[in-house]
Amino acid sequence: MRKSKFVPAVFVVVLTAIMLTSVSAQSNKDADNLFRTVQALDAQLFDAYNHCDLDMMASMVSDDLEFYHDKTGLAVGKQVFIEAIKNNICGKVTRELVAGSLEVYPLANYGAVEIGVHQFHHPGDPNNIGEAKFVHIWHNKDGKWMVTRVISYDHEPARK
């Protein structure tokens, strides 16, 4: 009698494990797709940053952007952000994502959070390299991704 009860119990456990594995595989696929999407958005945003393509940058950030910076505080609005890039970044600084530092997590019914480390290079002074951590909140509305919030912190000389 025990043998017959044992077989159905093992079957249920194995079936449950298979179902959970397929759910996990789907979840991993979704996470991989989200990671690749945000990674591509990051590359596009900072290609525009590095080449002073202010129109492209403006198209990728929300009108009500909030940018929190550990050295300069809070800046609110797309226009303030674009003016700061134009006046302080263009031709003076380029950004490079630190390989292996990128993390991406879904935000239900909103978009994604991107976390990483980047370095800032100053043309003409190859020894002047800064490093900082960042958090970007991306909003996906009807297939259009935009940065809505940025936190940029722990700005220091790059760790060698």
Secondary structure, 3 states (H helix, E strand, C coil): CHHHHHHHHHHHHHHHHHHHHHHHHHHHHHHHHHHHHHHHHHHHHHHHHHCCCHHHHHHHEEEEEEEEECCCEEEECHHHHHHHHHHHCCCCCEEEECCCCCEEEEECCCEEEEEEEEEEEECCEEEEEEEEEEEEEEEEECCEEEEEEEEEEEEEECCC
